[in-house]
């Protein structure tokens, strides 16, 4: 199988899909499929299922991310019905970042979401997010896995070798867009180790984060340990496309 590049889309926080369409059109030159986040970092965004439908309408392949944080069982069934009506059939289920209010619905877990989706339709393909720690048995039964974003190829490969599974696994890679982005990321996700030298390079050169992420993609591909990468270009998707075009 070819090494796949799954590019994450920045979903809109306003009822306007122009920027989403521009991201899809730009990254379609290098991406095999697109992941659409769900109210990521605790911000309300346009439905990931709706944006996934937009990806499909533009000729791309989509994965709609749904988090357990913001929905109860009835709301989750509504999302599955909407997805089936729109022809969206691939999902990544996650726990979800802590909301700004500090409140969660508490009705669902990723595990129950996988069980409910499989009971809803045998045609759905469901994945789970995995931290760089031992995989529980129920996550091993997912159709695919997205491993946690890391800035260390060595740590990612060690984790993959220690957790053999028979489903596709996609390593998380994020573009560090700026020094401010680095500080925000460190505050939001404290267990992600940010290399100090990379932060310094990004502070001095706005392209350093793009170059580092693309080199990480190449290194992960060459390692043979993963089936692909989940690349988060944030606002730098034009630069990412320019750097990766022709190389993958």
Protein Blocks (a to p, Z undefined) as FASTA:
>chain_A
ZZdddddddddfbdcfklmmmmmmmmmmmpmbdcddehihhiacddfklmmmmmmmnopa
cdddddfklpcfklmmmmmmmmmmnopabdcddfbiadfkopaeklacfklmmmmmmmmp
mkbccddddddbdddfklmmpmbdcddddfbfklmmmmmmmmccfbdcdddddddfbfkl
mmmmmmmmmmbccdfklmmmmmmomklmmmmmmmmmmmmmmnomagbdcddekjmlmmmm
mmmgojZZ
